Amino acid sequence: MNTIDFTGEQFNEIKVAADWIRDLESSDSRLHKESVIEKALMASKLGSSNAQCFLFNCYQAYNPYYVFGVKKVPETEGLEHRPNPWPKFWAMLEGLRTRSLTGHNAKTAIEFMSEQFDSVEWNNLARRVLIKDLRCGISEKTLNKVLGNTEWKIPVFTCQLATDSEKHTAKMTGRKRIEQKLDGVRVLAVITRNSTNLYSRNGKPFENFPQIVEQLDDIKARLIGVTYKKGFVLDGEIIGESFQALMKQAQRKSDVETDGMVYSVFDIIPIDDFERGFWNAQQYKRLAILDEHRATFDTTDSVRIMDGIEVDLDTAEGHDVMRRYAEDAVAAGFEGIMIKDLGAPYECKRSTFWMKWKPTITVDLNIVGFEEGTGRNEGRLGAIICEGVDNDRRIRVNVGSGLSDANRDEYWSARDQLLGDVIEVEADAVTQNQDGTYSLRFPRFVRFRGFEPGEKL
């Protein structure tokens, strides 16, 4: 990362590194927080070990690729005149990050380390680094606004994102890879020799899929050293029995039940290229790498390589094949299809290299109530509460999207008169709740249907 020797004696006995945190906490002003970071940067350039210690701890806390795997970190009380051995603390972080320090040994090491620091330094800085949240109102964006052109720049976790094919019909040409659009959670598996970590597309660690991590650990030895020596990133999606059940388990902090969930992998990128946000290898080459290792993935129960087909969209036959594939995917319960440019690189941003197509549905529902908005919508309509039956499924849903500011004012004022009216609602899909009732995914208000209240639909 930089040329400073963080094992040096100058980083022992530092007792005021947490003062930077207190300074950041003293004001909610964004400009104030940026000025504090600027002062720390200037002091660091002038050789201040205190400022360098603070900035290095910021890097450890906000680097999304550094996962320490600890949930509970003890606070201490009344400890003073301790050695504050920051180099030993950072060595412990490295052990946690590389998984050479785990389980009971990790817990013991953290408890011992907590007693080597003054309580102020431990509670306000070291402990917060371990839980990866300095709790002073800053984020990696705040840090990078000041530190973006320095050795302290925080890596930004991004991945390739798709656009809506309906908005880019001119791009629907040439040879494409067509895949089913899964109804799951996007997951990036960052795999090195020493660690396997799962992340959301925004860099949030997922810790609730231990069986998938275990099986990735089993197969990575057959990939690292053969394909990528330092490590690689698998891009894919975890799917479960239903989207609702999957999200419930993914976000739980205890009593997690994720057995039976499957990680479907659809891309692979060297870790260095992923961190810099671009790999020039074309899509068809990346697919060939995955296919080369398909037999290795097939030895697991919870990890598989995504299937797909190739079509030539310069031909009428290709468009016909894609249409029939999409219809079959929707009939089988998938969200739609993904359309990928076989000649395109992997680029960590939204682009037309990947496009998505999915159907939408519309249903007519009765208005049974209104919900007041919050924030900027306080005092006017927040959501329309609707009920109705569609294909023998009783649907109840709150519709808060698709409404203009004028709609919110007008409909809130006339809410008593609008009860029982029928509105058209657009949504991505009908979803089933755990109690057997139905709702809609991403419902949007379209219009009033003009039926009389109580009229048969």
C-alpha positions as CSV (number, residue, x, y, z in Angstrom):
1,M,0.0,0.0,0.0
2,N,2.8,2.5,0.9
3,T,6.4,2.7,2.0
4,I,5.8,3.4,5.7
5,D,7.1,0.6,8.0
6,F,4.2,-0.1,10.3
7,T,6.2,-2.6,12.3
8,G,8.4,0.3,13.6
9,E,8.8,1.2,17.2
10,Q,7.4,4.7,16.5
11,F,3.9,3.2,16.5
12,N,4.2,1.9,20.1
13,E,3.0,4.0,23.0
14,I,0.8,6.3,20.8
15,K,-1.9,7.5,23.1
16,V,-3.8,10.1,21.1
17,A,-4.7,8.4,17.8
18,A,-8.3,8.3,19.0
19,D,-8.3,12.1,19.3
20,W,-8.8,12.1,15.5
21,I,-12.1,10.2,16.1
22,R,-13.2,12.6,18.8
23,D,-12.5,15.5,16.4
24,L,-14.5,13.8,13.7
25,E,-17.4,13.2,16.1
26,S,-17.4,16.8,17.3
27,S,-19.5,18.0,14.3
28,D,-22.0,16.5,11.8
29,S,-20.8,18.9,9.1
30,R,-19.4,17.1,6.1
31,L,-16.9,20.0,5.5
32,H,-15.7,19.6,9.1
33,K,-15.0,15.9,8.7
34,E,-13.2,16.5,5.4
35,S,-11.0,19.2,7.1
36,V,-10.1,16.8,9.9
37,I,-9.0,14.2,7.3
38,E,-7.0,16.9,5.5
39,K,-5.2,17.8,8.7
40,A,-4.4,14.2,9.3
41,L,-3.0,13.8,5.8
42,M,-0.9,16.9,6.1
43,A,0.4,15.8,9.5
44,S,1.2,12.3,8.0
45,K,3.2,13.9,5.2
46,L,5.2,15.8,7.8
47,G,6.1,12.6,9.6
48,S,3.5,12.4,12.4
49,S,3.3,8.8,13.6
50,N,0.1,9.7,15.3
51,A,-1.6,10.8,12.0
52,Q,-0.1,7.8,10.1
53,C,-1.5,5.5,12.7
54,F,-4.9,7.0,12.4
55,L,-4.9,6.9,8.6
56,F,-3.7,3.3,8.5
57,N,-6.5,2.3,10.9
58,C,-9.0,4.1,8.5
59,Y,-7.6,2.0,5.7
60,Q,-8.0,-1.2,7.7
61,A,-11.5,-0.3,8.8
62,Y,-12.9,0.7,5.4
63,N,-11.0,-1.5,2.9
64,P,-13.9,-3.8,1.8
65,Y,-11.4,-6.6,1.0
66,Y,-10.2,-6.8,4.6
67,V,-12.6,-9.0,6.5
68,F,-11.8,-9.9,10.1
69,G,-14.7,-12.2,10.8
70,V,-15.4,-11.1,14.3
71,K,-18.8,-10.0,15.6
72,K,-18.3,-9.3,19.3
73,V,-15.4,-7.2,20.4
74,P,-15.1,-6.4,24.2
75,E,-14.9,-2.9,25.5
76,T,-12.6,-2.1,28.4
77,E,-13.0,0.4,31.3
78,G,-10.4,2.5,33.2
79,L,-7.3,1.1,31.6
80,E,-4.4,3.6,31.5
81,H,-0.6,3.7,30.9
82,R,-0.7,0.7,28.7
83,P,1.9,0.0,25.9
84,N,-0.6,0.6,23.1
85,P,1.3,-1.8,20.7
86,W,-0.3,-0.8,17.4
87,P,2.2,-2.9,15.3
88,K,1.1,-6.0,17.3
89,F,-2.6,-5.0,16.8
90,W,-2.1,-4.7,13.0
91,A,-0.3,-8.1,13.0
92,M,-3.3,-9.6,14.8
93,L,-5.6,-8.0,12.1
94,E,-3.5,-9.7,9.4
95,G,-3.9,-13.0,11.2
96,L,-7.7,-12.5,11.3
97,R,-7.8,-11.4,7.7
98,T,-5.9,-14.4,6.4
99,R,-7.7,-16.8,8.6
100,S,-4.5,-18.0,10.3
101,L,-6.2,-16.8,13.5
102,T,-9.7,-18.1,14.0
103,G,-12.2,-19.5,16.5
104,H,-11.2,-19.7,20.1
105,N,-7.7,-18.5,19.3
106,A,-9.0,-15.4,17.7
107,K,-11.3,-14.6,20.6
108,T,-8.4,-15.1,23.1
109,A,-6.0,-12.9,21.0
110,I,-8.6,-10.1,20.9
111,E,-9.3,-10.2,24.6
112,F,-5.5,-10.2,25.4
113,M,-4.9,-7.3,22.9
114,S,-7.8,-5.3,24.5
115,E,-5.9,-5.2,27.8
116,Q,-2.7,-3.9,26.1
117,F,-4.4,-0.6,25.2
118,D,-5.6,2.4,27.2
119,S,-9.4,2.1,27.3
120,V,-9.7,5.4,25.3
121,E,-7.5,4.1,22.5
122,W,-9.1,0.7,22.5
123,N,-12.8,1.6,22.7
124,N,-12.7,4.6,20.4
125,L,-10.3,3.4,17.7
126,A,-8.9,-0.2,17.8
127,R,-12.2,-1.8,18.7
128,R,-14.0,0.1,16.0
129,V,-11.4,-1.0,13.4
130,L,-12.1,-4.6,14.3
131,I,-15.9,-4.2,13.8
132,K,-15.1,-2.2,10.6
133,D,-17.0,0.9,11.5
134,L,-15.3,3.9,13.1
135,R,-18.7,5.3,14.1
136,C,-17.8,8.9,13.5
137,G,-20.0,9.7,10.5
138,I,-17.5,9.0,7.7
139,S,-17.5,6.5,4.9
140,E,-15.0,5.4,2.3
141,K,-16.4,8.1,0.0
142,T,-15.6,10.8,2.7
143,L,-12.1,9.4,3.0
144,N,-11.5,9.1,-0.7
145,K,-12.7,12.7,-1.4
146,V,-9.6,13.8,0.5
147,L,-7.3,10.8,0.1
148,G,-8.2,9.7,-3.4
149,N,-4.9,10.6,-5.0
150,T,-2.7,9.3,-2.1
151,E,-1.4,6.0,-0.8
152,W,-4.3,6.0,1.7
153,K,-7.0,5.7,-1.0
154,I,-9.7,3.1,0.0
155,P,-10.4,0.5,-2.7
156,V,-13.9,0.8,-4.0
157,F,-15.9,-2.4,-4.3
158,T,-17.8,-2.5,-7.6
159,C,-18.9,-5.1,-10.1
160,Q,-20.4,-5.3,-13.6
161,L,-24.0,-4.3,-13.7
162,A,-26.7,-4.7,-16.4
163,T,-28.9,-2.3,-18.2
164,D,-32.5,-2.7,-19.4
165,S,-32.5,-4.1,-23.0
166,E,-35.7,-2.2,-23.9
167,K,-33.7,1.1,-23.6
168,H,-30.9,-0.2,-25.9
169,T,-32.6,-2.0,-28.7
170,A,-29.8,-0.8,-31.1
171,K,-27.4,-3.0,-29.1
172,M,-29.4,-6.1,-29.7
173,T,-27.1,-7.3,-32.5
174,G,-24.3,-9.7,-33.0
175,R,-23.4,-12.9,-31.0
176,K,-24.8,-13.0,-27.5
177,R,-24.8,-15.3,-24.5
178,I,-28.3,-15.8,-23.2
179,E,-28.9,-17.0,-19.6
180,Q,-31.9,-17.3,-17.3
181,K,-32.2,-14.3,-14.9
182,L,-32.1,-15.8,-11.5
183,D,-34.4,-14.7,-8.7
184,G,-31.7,-14.5,-6.0
185,V,-29.0,-12.4,-4.4
186,R,-26.0,-11.2,-6.3
187,V,-22.8,-12.5,-4.6
188,L,-19.1,-11.9,-5.3
189,A,-16.8,-14.6,-3.9
190,V,-13.3,-13.1,-3.4
191,I,-10.9,-16.1,-3.2
192,T,-7.2,-16.1,-2.2
193,R,-4.9,-18.8,-1.0
194,N,-5.7,-17.8,2.6
195,S,-9.3,-16.7,2.6
196,T,-12.7,-17.0,0.9
197,N,-15.2,-14.2,1.5
198,L,-18.6,-13.5,0.1
199,Y,-19.8,-10.0,-0.7
200,S,-22.9,-8.3,-1.9
201,R,-22.5,-6.2,-5.1
202,N,-21.9,-3.2,-2.9
203,G,-19.2,-4.8,-0.9
204,K,-21.2,-5.8,2.2
205,P,-19.8,-9.1,3.6
206,F,-22.2,-12.1,3.6
207,E,-21.5,-14.4,6.5
208,N,-24.6,-16.5,6.4
209,F,-23.6,-19.0,3.8
210,P,-21.0,-21.2,5.5
211,Q,-21.6,-24.3,3.4
212,I,-21.0,-22.4,0.2
213,V,-17.7,-20.9,1.6
214,E,-16.7,-24.4,2.7
215,Q,-17.2,-25.9,-0.7
216,L,-15.4,-23.0,-2.4
217,D,-12.5,-23.6,-0.1
218,D,-12.5,-27.3,-1.2
219,I,-12.2,-26.4,-4.9
220,K,-10.1,-23.3,-4.8
221,A,-6.8,-25.3,-4.5
222,R,-7.5,-26.8,-7.9
223,L,-7.9,-23.3,-9.4
224,I,-5.4,-21.1,-7.7
225,G,-2.0,-21.8,-9.1
226,V,-3.5,-23.3,-12.2
227,T,-5.6,-20.4,-13.3
228,Y,-4.7,-17.4,-11.0
229,K,-1.8,-17.5,-8.6
230,K,-2.9,-14.6,-6.4
231,G,-6.5,-15.3,-6.4
232,F,-9.7,-14.7,-8.3
233,V,-13.3,-13.4,-8.0
234,L,-16.3,-15.5,-8.9
235,D,-19.4,-13.5,-9.9
236,G,-22.8,-15.1,-9.4
237,E,-26.0,-15.4,-7.6
238,I,-27.2,-17.4,-4.6
239,I,-30.7,-18.8,-5.0
240,G,-33.0,-20.5,-2.5
241,E,-36.5,-21.9,-2.2
242,S,-37.9,-18.4,-2.7
243,F,-36.6,-14.8,-2.9
244,Q,-38.3,-13.9,0.4
245,A,-36.9,-16.9,2.3
246,L,-33.4,-16.2,0.8
247,M,-33.4,-12.5,1.9
248,K,-34.7,-13.4,5.4
249,Q,-31.8,-15.8,6.0
250,A,-29.2,-13.6,4.3
251,Q,-29.9,-10.8,6.7
252,R,-30.3,-12.8,9.9
253,K,-27.8,-12.4,12.7
254,S,-28.6,-15.7,14.4
255,D,-30.5,-19.0,13.8
256,V,-29.5,-18.9,10.2
257,E,-30.7,-21.7,7.9
258,T,-29.1,-21.6,4.5
259,D,-28.6,-25.3,3.8
260,G,-29.9,-26.2,0.3
261,M,-29.1,-22.8,-1.2
262,V,-27.0,-22.8,-4.4
263,Y,-24.4,-20.4,-5.7
264,S,-24.7,-20.2,-9.4
265,V,-21.5,-18.8,-10.9
266,F,-21.6,-16.9,-14.2
267,D,-18.2,-15.1,-14.4
268,I,-14.6,-15.2,-13.2
269,I,-12.0,-12.4,-12.9
270,P,-8.5,-12.3,-11.6
271,I,-8.5,-10.5,-8.2
272,D,-6.0,-7.8,-9.3
273,D,-8.2,-6.9,-12.3
274,F,-11.4,-6.9,-10.2
275,E,-9.8,-4.5,-7.8
276,R,-8.9,-2.1,-10.5
277,G,-12.3,-2.5,-12.0
278,F,-11.6,-3.9,-15.5
279,W,-10.4,-7.1,-17.2
280,N,-9.9,-7.0,-20.9
281,A,-10.6,-10.7,-21.5
282,Q,-13.7,-11.1,-23.6
283,Q,-16.9,-12.7,-22.3
284,Y,-16.4,-15.8,-24.4
285,K,-12.9,-16.4,-23.0
286,R,-14.1,-16.0,-19.4
287,L,-16.9,-18.5,-20.1
288,A,-14.4,-20.9,-21.6
289,I,-12.3,-20.7,-18.3
290,L,-15.4,-21.6,-16.3
291,D,-16.3,-24.4,-18.6
292,E,-12.8,-25.8,-18.4
293,H,-13.3,-26.2,-14.6
294,R,-16.9,-27.4,-14.7
295,A,-16.0,-30.9,-13.5
296,T,-14.3,-29.3,-10.4
297,F,-17.5,-27.3,-9.6
298,D,-19.6,-30.4,-10.2
299,T,-18.0,-32.1,-7.3
300,T,-19.9,-29.7,-4.9
301,D,-23.6,-29.7,-3.9
302,S,-23.9,-25.9,-3.4
303,V,-21.8,-24.4,-6.2
304,R,-22.5,-24.7,-9.9
305,I,-21.6,-23.0,-13.2
306,M,-24.5,-21.2,-14.9
307,D,-25.8,-22.7,-18.1
308,G,-26.8,-20.7,-21.2
309,I,-27.0,-20.6,-25.0
310,E,-25.4,-18.5,-27.7
311,V,-27.5,-16.8,-30.4
312,D,-26.7,-14.6,-33.4
313,L,-29.0,-11.5,-33.1
314,D,-28.0,-10.4,-36.6
315,T,-30.4,-13.1,-37.8
316,A,-34.2,-13.6,-37.6
317,E,-33.5,-17.1,-36.3
318,G,-31.4,-15.8,-33.5
319,H,-34.1,-13.4,-32.3
320,D,-36.7,-16.2,-32.5
321,V,-34.5,-18.6,-30.4
322,M,-34.0,-15.8,-27.8
323,R,-37.7,-15.1,-27.7
324,R,-38.6,-18.8,-27.1
325,Y,-35.8,-19.1,-24.5
326,A,-37.1,-16.0,-22.7
327,E,-40.7,-17.4,-22.7
328,D,-39.6,-20.7,-21.4
329,A,-37.5,-19.0,-18.7
330,V,-40.5,-17.0,-17.4
331,A,-42.8,-20.1,-17.6
332,A,-40.3,-21.9,-15.4
333,G,-40.4,-19.2,-12.8
334,F,-37.4,-17.2,-13.6
335,E,-37.4,-13.3,-13.7
336,G,-36.5,-13.2,-17.4
337,I,-33.2,-13.5,-19.2
338,M,-29.7,-12.0,-19.3
339,I,-28.2,-11.0,-22.6
340,K,-24.4,-10.8,-22.6
341,D,-22.0,-9.5,-25.3
342,L,-19.6,-12.3,-26.1
343,G,-16.9,-9.9,-27.3
344,A,-17.0,-7.6,-24.3
345,P,-14.6,-7.2,-21.3
346,Y,-15.6,-7.3,-17.6
347,E,-16.1,-3.7,-16.5
348,C,-17.1,-2.8,-13.0
349,K,-19.9,-0.4,-13.8
350,R,-23.3,-0.4,-15.5
351,S,-23.0,-0.9,-19.2
352,T,-24.7,-2.5,-22.2
353,F,-22.1,-5.4,-22.1
354,W,-24.8,-7.1,-20.0
355,M,-28.5,-6.4,-20.6
356,K,-31.5,-7.8,-18.9
357,W,-35.0,-8.5,-20.2
358,K,-37.8,-9.4,-17.9
359,P,-41.6,-9.2,-18.3
360,T,-43.8,-7.0,-16.2
361,I,-47.4,-7.7,-15.1
362,T,-50.3,-5.4,-14.4
363,V,-53.2,-6.1,-12.1
364,D,-56.3,-4.1,-11.2
365,L,-56.8,-3.7,-7.4
366,N,-59.3,-1.9,-5.2
367,I,-58.2,0.9,-2.9
368,V,-58.8,-0.1,0.7
369,G,-56.8,2.6,2.4
370,F,-54.2,5.3,2.3
371,E,-50.9,5.7,4.2
372,E,-49.4,9.1,5.0
373,G,-45.9,9.7,3.9
374,T,-42.8,10.5,5.9
375,G,-40.0,12.9,5.4
376,R,-40.6,15.1,2.4
377,N,-44.0,13.4,1.9
378,E,-45.2,14.1,5.4
379,G,-48.7,15.5,5.3
380,R,-49.5,13.9,1.9
381,L,-49.9,10.5,0.3
382,G,-47.1,8.0,1.0
383,A,-48.7,4.8,-0.3
384,I,-52.1,3.5,-1.6
385,I,-53.2,0.3,0.2
386,C,-54.8,-2.0,-2.3
387,E,-56.4,-5.4,-2.3
388,G,-57.9,-7.7,-5.0
389,V,-57.9,-11.1,-6.6
390,D,-55.8,-12.0,-9.6
391,N,-55.8,-15.6,-11.0
392,D,-57.4,-16.8,-7.8
393,R,-54.7,-15.2,-5.7
394,R,-55.7,-12.6,-3.1
395,I,-53.2,-9.8,-3.3
396,R,-52.7,-7.0,-0.7
397,V,-50.0,-4.5,-1.3
398,N,-48.9,-0.9,-0.5
399,V,-48.2,1.0,-3.7
400,G,-45.9,4.0,-3.1
401,S,-44.0,4.3,-6.4
402,G,-45.1,5.8,-9.7
403,L,-46.8,8.8,-8.0
404,S,-45.9,12.4,-8.8
405,D,-45.8,15.1,-6.1
406,A,-49.1,16.4,-7.6
407,N,-50.6,12.9,-7.3
408,R,-49.6,12.7,-3.7
409,D,-51.3,16.0,-2.8
410,E,-54.4,15.4,-4.9
411,Y,-55.1,11.9,-3.8
412,W,-54.4,12.6,-0.1
413,S,-56.9,15.4,-0.2
414,A,-59.5,13.2,-1.9
415,R,-58.7,10.0,0.0
416,D,-62.2,9.6,1.4
417,Q,-63.8,9.8,-2.0
418,L,-61.3,7.5,-3.6
419,L,-61.8,4.5,-1.3
420,G,-63.1,1.6,-3.3
421,D,-61.9,2.9,-6.6
422,V,-59.8,0.7,-8.8
423,I,-56.2,1.4,-9.9
424,E,-53.9,-0.4,-12.3
425,V,-50.7,-1.5,-10.7
426,E,-47.6,-2.6,-12.6
427,A,-45.1,-4.9,-10.9
428,D,-42.3,-7.3,-11.7
429,A,-44.0,-10.4,-10.3
430,V,-46.6,-11.7,-7.9
431,T,-44.9,-13.0,-4.7
432,Q,-46.2,-15.3,-2.0
433,N,-45.9,-14.3,1.7
434,Q,-45.2,-16.8,4.4
435,D,-48.7,-16.7,5.6
436,G,-50.0,-17.8,2.2
437,T,-51.2,-14.4,1.0
438,Y,-49.8,-12.7,-2.0
439,S,-48.1,-9.4,-2.7
440,L,-46.3,-7.7,-5.6
441,R,-42.6,-7.2,-6.2
442,F,-41.8,-3.5,-6.9
443,P,-45.4,-2.3,-7.4
444,R,-45.9,1.0,-9.3
445,F,-49.0,3.1,-9.7
446,V,-50.1,3.4,-13.3
447,R,-53.5,5.0,-13.4
448,F,-57.1,4.9,-12.2
449,R,-59.1,2.4,-14.2
450,G,-62.4,4.3,-14.3
451,F,-64.5,1.5,-12.7
452,E,-67.2,2.5,-10.3
453,P,-66.5,1.5,-6.7
454,G,-67.7,-2.1,-6.1
455,E,-68.1,-2.8,-9.8
456,K,-67.1,-6.3,-10.8
457,L,-63.7,-6.4,-12.4
